[in-house]
Amino acid sequence: MKNLQHAERSKMPRRDFLRTLGATAAGIALSSKGLAGAAWAGDGKARQKGIATVRGAFLYPSTESLRKAGYYSWPGAGFDAEGHQKEYGRRIEKIARKLGMRISMDDKPLHDGASVTRFINEVKERPPDGLLLIPFKKSDWASIVRIVKEVRVPAVLFVTTGILLNPHINQLYRQPGVYLICSLDNFDALEQGMRMIKTARRMKEGRIISLAGNAHRKTMVEKLGTEVRVLPRARFAEEFNRTEITAKVRDIARAYLKNAKKVVEPSEADIVDAAKTYVACKRILEAEEGDAIMMDCLGAIRDRQFPPPCMGFMSLRDEGIAAGCQNDLDATLSMMLVQYLFDRPGFQQNSSSETERNHYFGAHCTCASKLKGTSEPPEPYILRNHAESGIGVAPQVLWRAGQEVTMADYLAGKTPQMIIYSGKVVRCYNTPPAGGCRTNVEMTINEVADVCDVKGMHQTIFYGNYAGQLRAFCQLYGITVVT
């Protein structure tokens, strides 16, 4: 439907608006659990998905045999390999429970050629999602090189400081398919390596719902394996139009208003419609068993087919669900990867520059408010209308000045690439006097001398400097890094 059925669009003070939306209804905040529990309780059965599995092994000779030989070499005679295995095993189990993964470490360490051959054959017979290899003696590095070469399964190598020399490290440090951690008991890095393996599994089993055009079809993203289920854009209009203004919808609208610093253009009816877009998105995701959504929203806004879904997309991203504007597959995949790897909602934006200060400028009309993470408090936002059309509701999220950020853009294809930059937030602009979309961020870029050389469009910006971890993920999964 091209003509939206709106209630009377009367402007009113925020206090009166809250009262109008229902004083007896329980006001809900955008909590760490998001709006799903309060505003949407579907009863559909989820697709069955597997658990990410990692096969692991320690590599070292027994301390007793080394004492008899009278020489240990690195890490030295005082290193208790058996004790380290017990302690590492406990901490690895803790990581597995936290991430909901299965990490199966062999009870006995590998050392001789026969045990290494057995391990290789078992992994080839039942390939896991990834490997975790932990050497406790320099001489066993050759066995790890052999396993990596013969098995060809993404491998995390966890080596404590003082076991390897640089010639050993450089054998695999930049090797595709490998994430090598050489650090003193750095279990945060180990956890991140396990999260990379889990992320790849989640992407392989993931499904993006695409609302665009008039046809039904399915495609698959090469390399990642993510399914894209394409539905007609009219499906969203139908779902939006059948969504009634229930108490739950009013609760969502009240939450949008309650958590906003102020309201500039939108009316009561606009904000209620914005809440309906969220409910419509959730219904479609549940019906299609989707993990993310993207939409030809700009085309629909031009046609006045339905109101801008900007607030609905904000809420989805706050819950950890990637929601891509303008049906941009690369942007949606980027937001999924960032969310799964770092629990950080991403900001898909249009690329521009502030040339006099040599700063990057990115802007779009939707953005997550929980930029610090889905379980963290939101950043402040202002309720505006959609900048280019002048209708509906869009959030103007205020980014924190001085905050370190990362920019990423996954470019799908047979030989996938990822654009990666890092920098710091300088400021946000009001619109007007600035132009562009409602949420905007001016930031520095570390990797280029001239910000006009920044590559890409619709890149994902998110809180925290995770450029190094993203490069490690790309190396582990054969993705070419571009800066």
C-alpha positions in Angstrom: 0.0 0.0 0.0 1.4 3.4 -1.0 -0.9 5.4 1.3 0.0 4.9 5.0 -2.9 4.8 7.4 -1.9 7.1 10.2 -3.6 8.4 13.2 -4.0 12.1 13.6 -0.4 13.6 13.8 -0.8 16.0 16.6 2.3 17.5 18.2 2.3 17.4 22.0 4.7 17.7 24.9 6.6 14.5 25.8 4.9 14.2 29.2 1.4 14.3 27.6 2.5 11.9 24.9 3.6 9.3 27.5 0.2 9.7 29.2 -1.7 9.3 25.9 0.2 6.1 25.1 -1.2 4.5 28.2 -0.5 5.4 31.7 -1.6 2.0 33.0 0.6 0.1 30.7 3.9 -0.9 32.2 6.6 1.3 30.7 9.5 -0.7 29.4 13.1 0.4 29.0 15.4 -0.8 26.2 17.1 -3.2 28.7 20.0 -5.6 28.1 17.4 -8.2 27.0 16.1 -5.8 24.4 12.4 -5.5 23.5 11.9 -9.0 22.4 10.7 -10.4 25.7 8.3 -7.5 26.5 7.1 -6.7 23.0 7.3 -9.9 21.1 6.9 -13.4 22.3 6.8 -15.7 19.3 6.1 -19.4 19.6 7.7 -20.7 16.4 10.3 -23.5 16.5 13.8 -22.4 15.8 16.0 -24.2 13.2 18.2 -26.8 14.7 21.8 -25.6 14.7 24.9 -27.5 15.7 27.4 -26.7 18.4 30.8 -25.4 17.3 33.4 -28.1 17.9 37.1 -27.8 18.4 39.5 -30.7 18.6 42.6 -29.9 20.7 45.9 -31.4 21.9 48.9 -30.6 24.1 52.3 -31.4 22.7 55.3 -32.2 24.9 57.4 -35.1 26.2 56.9 -36.2 29.8 58.9 -34.2 32.4 60.2 -37.5 33.8 61.8 -38.4 30.4 63.4 -35.0 30.1 64.9 -35.3 33.6 66.4 -38.6 32.7 67.8 -37.0 29.5 69.2 -34.2 31.7 68.3 -31.4 29.3 65.0 -29.7 28.7 65.7 -26.7 26.3 63.0 -24.0 26.1 60.9 -23.5 28.2 63.5 -24.9 30.7 63.8 -27.5 33.4 61.6 -25.7 35.9 58.6 -25.7 33.6 55.9 -28.1 34.9 54.2 -29.2 31.7 51.8 -31.7 33.3 50.7 -29.0 35.8 50.2 -26.5 33.1 48.1 -29.0 31.2 45.8 -29.4 34.2 45.4 -25.7 34.7 45.0 -24.9 31.0 42.4 -27.7 30.8 40.3 -26.1 33.5 40.4 -22.7 31.9 39.6 -24.1 28.5 36.6 -25.8 29.9 35.5 -22.5 31.4 35.8 -20.8 28.0 33.9 -23.7 26.3 31.0 -23.3 28.8 31.0 -19.5 28.4 30.8 -19.6 24.6 28.6 -22.7 24.4 31.1 -24.6 22.4 32.6 -28.1 22.6 36.4 -28.1 23.0 37.7 -31.6 23.2 41.3 -31.7 24.4 43.1 -35.1 24.2 44.0 -36.4 27.7 47.4 -37.6 26.7 49.9 -35.2 25.2 51.2 -35.8 21.6 54.9 -36.2 21.2 56.1 -39.1 19.1 55.4 -39.5 15.4 52.8 -42.3 16.0 50.6 -40.2 18.3 50.8 -37.2 15.9 49.8 -39.5 13.0 46.9 -40.9 14.9 45.7 -37.4 15.8 45.9 -36.3 12.1 44.0 -39.3 10.9 41.3 -38.9 13.5 40.8 -35.2 12.6 40.6 -36.0 8.9 38.0 -38.7 9.6 35.8 -36.4 11.6 36.8 -32.8 10.8 35.9 -30.3 13.6 35.2 -26.7 13.1 38.7 -25.8 14.3 41.8 -27.0 16.1 43.5 -25.9 19.3 47.1 -26.9 19.6 49.3 -26.1 22.6 53.0 -26.9 22.7 55.0 -27.0 25.9 58.4 -27.6 24.3 60.2 -26.0 21.5 61.1 -29.3 19.7 57.4 -30.2 19.3 56.8 -27.2 17.1 57.7 -29.4 14.1 54.7 -31.6 14.9 52.4 -28.6 15.0 53.7 -27.5 11.6 53.0 -31.0 10.3 49.4 -31.1 11.7 48.5 -27.7 10.3 49.9 -28.6 6.9 48.2 -32.0 6.6 44.9 -31.4 8.3 44.0 -28.0 6.8 41.4 -27.1 9.4 41.4 -23.6 10.9 43.9 -23.8 13.8 44.4 -21.7 16.9 48.0 -22.2 18.3 48.4 -21.1 21.9 52.0 -20.8 23.0 53.2 -19.3 26.2 56.1 -16.8 26.2 59.5 -18.5 26.3 58.8 -21.6 24.3 59.4 -20.6 20.7 62.1 -18.6 19.0 61.3 -16.1 16.2 62.2 -18.5 13.4 59.6 -20.9 14.7 57.0 -18.2 15.2 57.5 -16.8 11.7 56.8 -20.2 10.2 53.1 -19.9 10.9 52.5 -16.4 12.3 51.2 -15.1 8.9 50.0 -18.4 7.6 46.4 -18.4 6.2 44.3 -20.8 8.3 46.2 -20.1 11.5 45.8 -17.8 14.4 49.1 -17.9 16.4 49.0 -16.5 20.0 52.5 -16.3 21.5 51.9 -14.6 24.9 52.1 -15.4 28.6 48.9 -17.3 29.6 46.8 -14.9 27.5 43.4 -16.7 27.9 41.5 -13.6 26.6 43.3 -14.1 23.3 42.5 -17.8 23.4 38.8 -17.1 24.1 38.8 -14.7 21.1 40.3 -17.4 18.9 37.6 -19.8 20.0 35.0 -17.1 19.3 36.4 -16.8 15.8 35.7 -20.5 15.2 32.2 -20.2 16.7 31.5 -17.1 14.5 32.4 -19.0 11.4 30.1 -21.8 12.4 27.3 -19.3 13.1 27.8 -17.6 9.8 27.7 -21.0 8.0 24.4 -21.8 9.6 23.0 -18.3 9.5 20.1 -17.1 7.4 19.6 -13.5 6.2 16.0 -12.4 5.3 16.1 -10.1 2.3 13.1 -8.0 1.6 13.4 -6.6 -1.9 11.8 -6.9 -5.4 8.9 -9.1 -6.1 10.4 -12.7 -6.3 11.1 -15.5 -3.9 14.5 -17.1 -4.1 17.4 -18.4 -2.1 21.1 -17.8 -2.5 24.2 -18.6 -0.6 27.2 -16.4 0.3 30.4 -18.0 -1.0 33.1 -18.8 1.5 30.9 -18.0 4.6 28.1 -20.3 3.6 25.3 -17.9 4.9 21.9 -18.4 3.3 20.1 -15.4 1.9 16.3 -16.0 1.7 14.8 -13.3 -0.6 11.2 -12.3 -0.1 9.1 -9.6 -1.9 9.4 -6.2 -0.3 5.6 -6.2 -0.2 5.9 -8.8 2.6 7.0 -6.2 5.0 4.2 -3.8 4.0 1.7 -6.6 4.5 3.1 -7.4 8.0 3.2 -3.8 9.0 -0.4 -3.1 7.9 -1.7 -6.1 9.8 0.1 -5.1 13.0 -2.5 -3.6 15.3 -1.8 -0.9 17.9 -1.8 -3.2 20.9 -0.6 -2.5 24.4 2.7 -4.0 23.5 3.2 -1.7 20.5 2.3 1.3 22.8 4.9 0.0 25.3 7.6 0.0 22.6 6.6 3.5 21.6 6.7 4.7 25.2 10.1 3.2 25.6 11.4 5.0 22.5 10.2 8.2 23.9 11.2 7.6 27.5 14.8 6.9 26.5 15.1 9.8 24.1 16.8 13.0 25.1 14.2 14.9 23.2 11.9 14.7 20.2 12.3 17.1 17.3 10.0 16.4 14.3 8.1 13.1 15.0 4.5 13.0 16.1 2.7 10.5 18.4 1.5 8.6 15.4 5.0 8.5 13.8 6.5 7.0 17.0 3.7 4.4 17.2 4.3 3.5 13.5 8.0 3.2 14.3 7.2 0.6 17.0 5.1 -1.3 14.5 8.0 -1.6 12.2 10.0 -3.3 14.9 7.1 -5.8 15.6 6.8 -6.5 11.8 10.5 -7.2 11.5 10.4 -9.6 14.5 7.4 -11.5 13.0 9.1 -11.9 9.7 12.3 -13.1 11.3 10.5 -15.6 13.4 8.3 -16.9 10.6 11.3 -17.3 8.3 13.7 -18.5 11.0 16.1 -15.7 10.2 19.2 -14.6 12.0 19.4 -11.2 10.3 17.4 -9.0 8.0 18.0 -6.5 5.2 15.5 -4.5 3.2 15.1 -2.2 0.2 13.9 0.3 2.7 14.9 3.4 0.7 12.8 2.3 -2.3 9.8 1.7 0.0 10.2 5.1 1.7 10.3 6.8 -1.7 7.1 5.0 -2.7 5.5 5.7 0.7 4.8 1.9 0.9 5.5 1.9 4.6 7.2 4.3 7.1 11.0 4.2 7.6 12.0 1.2 9.7 14.9 3.1 11.2 13.7 2.7 14.9 12.9 -1.0 14.3 16.4 -1.5 13.0 17.9 0.3 16.0 16.1 -2.1 18.3 17.1 -5.2 16.4 20.7 -4.1 16.4 20.5 -3.4 20.2 19.4 -7.0 20.6 22.3 -8.3 18.6 20.4 -8.9 15.3 22.0 -7.4 12.2 19.6 -5.2 10.2 20.9 -3.9 6.9 19.7 -0.8 5.2 19.1 -0.6 1.4 19.3 -4.4 1.1 23.1 -4.2 1.3 24.4 -7.8 1.7 28.0 -6.8 2.4 26.9 -4.4 5.1 24.6 -7.0 6.7 27.3 -9.7 6.7 29.7 -7.2 8.2 27.3 -6.4 11.0 26.7 -10.1 11.7 30.5 -10.8 11.9 31.1 -7.8 14.2 28.2 -8.8 16.4 29.3 -12.4 16.7 32.9 -11.7 17.2 32.8 -8.8 19.6 29.2 -8.3 20.8 29.2 -4.9 19.3 26.3 -3.6 17.2 27.5 -2.0 14.0 26.7 1.3 12.3 26.2 1.0 8.5 26.9 4.4 7.1 27.5 6.5 4.0 31.2 7.4 3.5 32.3 11.1 3.4 35.2 13.3 4.7 35.9 16.5 6.6 38.8 17.6 4.4 40.2 20.5 6.4 40.7 18.4 9.5 41.5 15.2 7.6 38.7 13.4 9.4 36.3 10.7 8.2 32.6 11.6 8.3 30.0 8.8 8.2 26.2 9.2 8.5 23.0 7.1 8.2 19.4 7.4 9.5 19.5 4.3 11.8 22.1 3.2 14.4 22.2 1.0 17.4 22.0 2.8 20.7 23.8 0.1 22.7 27.1 0.8 21.0 29.1 -0.5 24.0 27.5 -3.9 23.7 24.0 -5.5 23.9 24.2 -5.9 27.6 25.5 -2.4 28.3 23.6 0.8 28.8 22.6 2.7 25.6 24.1 5.9 24.4 21.8 8.9 24.3 19.7 9.6 21.2 17.3 12.1 19.8 14.1 11.2 17.9 14.2 12.8 14.5 12.5 12.2 11.2 14.1 10.4 8.2 16.4 13.1 6.8 16.0 12.6 3.1 12.2 12.0 3.0 11.2 14.1 6.0 8.8 11.4 7.3 8.7 8.9 10.1 11.2 8.5 12.9 14.9 8.0 12.9 17.4 8.0 15.8 20.1 10.5 16.1 22.5 8.5 18.3 25.2 10.6 20.0 28.6 8.8 19.9 31.0 9.3 22.7 33.9 11.7 21.8 37.3 10.1 22.3 36.0 6.6 21.9 38.2 4.2 20.0 36.4 2.7 17.0 36.9 0.1 14.3 35.6 0.2 10.7 35.0 -3.0 8.8 33.4 -3.9 5.4 33.2 -7.6 4.3 33.2 -7.8 0.5 31.7 -11.1 -0.4 32.8 -13.2 -3.4 34.9 -16.2 -4.5 37.9 -14.3 -3.1 36.4 -12.3 -0.2 38.0 -9.2 1.2 37.6 -7.1 4.3 38.3 -3.4 4.6 39.6 -2.6 8.1 40.4 0.7 9.7 40.6 2.1 13.2 40.4 5.5 14.8 38.7 7.7 17.4 35.5 9.6 17.5 35.9 13.4 17.3 32.3 14.6 17.5 28.8 14.3 16.1 27.0 17.1 14.2 23.5 18.5 14.5 21.5 18.4 11.2 21.0 21.2 10.4 23.4 23.0 10.2 25.2 20.0 8.8 23.5 18.0 6.1 23.3 14.2 5.6 21.6 11.5 7.6 20.5 11.8 11.2 23.2 9.8 13.1 26.6 10.9 12.1 30.2 10.5 13.4 33.4 12.4 12.6 36.4 10.3 13.4 40.1 10.0 12.8 41.6 7.1 10.7 44.9 5.5 11.7 45.7 3.6 8.6 45.8 6.3 5.9 47.4 9.7 5.6 44.5 11.2 3.7 41.0 10.2 4.7 39.8 10.6 1.2 41.7 7.4 0.5 39.4 5.4 2.8 37.9 2.6 0.7 34.3 1.4 0.7 30.8 2.5 1.2 28.3 1.4 3.9 31.2 0.2 6.0 30.3 -0.9 9.6 31.7 1.3 12.4 31.6 0.0 16.0 33.0 0.8 19.4 36.5 -0.5 20.4 39.8 -1.0 18.5 39.4 -4.5 17.2 41.4 -4.0 14.0 44.0 -6.6 15.1 41.5 -9.2 16.0 39.6 -8.7 12.7 42.9 -9.2 10.8 43.5 -12.4 12.8 40.0 -13.6 11.8 40.6 -12.8 8.2 43.9 -14.7 8.3 42.3 -17.7 10.0 39.6 -17.9 7.3 41.5 -16.8 4.2 40.0 -13.3 3.8 42.2 -10.7 2.2 42.6 -7.5 4.3 42.3 -4.2 2.5 43.3 -0.8 4.0 
